[in-house]
Amino acid sequence: QANRVLHIVAVVRLRYCPRTQAYLQRRTEQGLTKRDIIRCLKRYILREAHTAIMKDLALTA
């Protein structure tokens, strides 16, 4: 279920986020497939979420 959520977030960001669209263009020019790019985006999104969660936990501790 978590992987599905990450996939949905990645696809939505590809559609609406200009920064992510620029990333897609740049990585496509480097020869990556869309599938590989989405995999990279999922990892990036997960790192962002983890950082936010850890900051929140530090504030409540």
C-alpha positions in Angstrom: 0.0 0.0 0.0 2.8 2.4 0.8 4.4 1.7 -2.6 1.1 2.5 -4.3 0.8 5.8 -2.4 4.4 6.7 -3.4 3.6 5.9 -7.1 0.5 8.1 -7.0 2.4 11.0 -5.5 5.2 10.6 -8.1 2.7 10.5 -11.0 0.8 13.6 -9.7 4.0 15.5 -9.2 5.1 14.6 -12.8 1.8 16.1 -14.0 1.6 19.3 -11.9 5.0 20.2 -10.4 7.1 22.3 -12.8 10.3 21.3 -10.9 9.5 17.6 -11.3 8.7 18.1 -14.9 12.1 19.7 -15.4 13.7 16.8 -13.6 11.8 14.4 -16.0 13.1 16.2 -19.0 16.7 16.3 -17.7 16.7 12.6 -16.8 15.1 11.6 -20.1 17.9 13.4 -21.9 20.3 11.4 -19.9 18.8 8.2 -21.3 16.6 7.0 -18.4 13.2 5.5 -19.0 10.1 6.9 -17.5 9.9 3.9 -15.3 13.4 4.5 -13.9 12.6 8.2 -13.4 9.5 7.3 -11.4 11.6 4.9 -9.3 14.1 7.7 -8.5 11.2 10.1 -7.7 9.7 7.6 -5.3 13.0 7.4 -3.4 13.2 11.2 -3.3 9.6 11.6 -2.1 10.3 9.0 0.6 13.4 10.8 1.8 11.4 14.1 2.0 8.6 12.4 4.0 11.1 10.7 6.3 12.9 14.1 7.0 9.6 15.8 7.7 8.5 13.0 10.1 11.8 13.0 11.9 11.7 16.8 12.4 8.1 16.5 13.7 9.2 13.8 16.2 12.1 15.9 17.3 9.8 18.8 18.0 7.4 16.7 20.1 10.1 15.0 22.1 
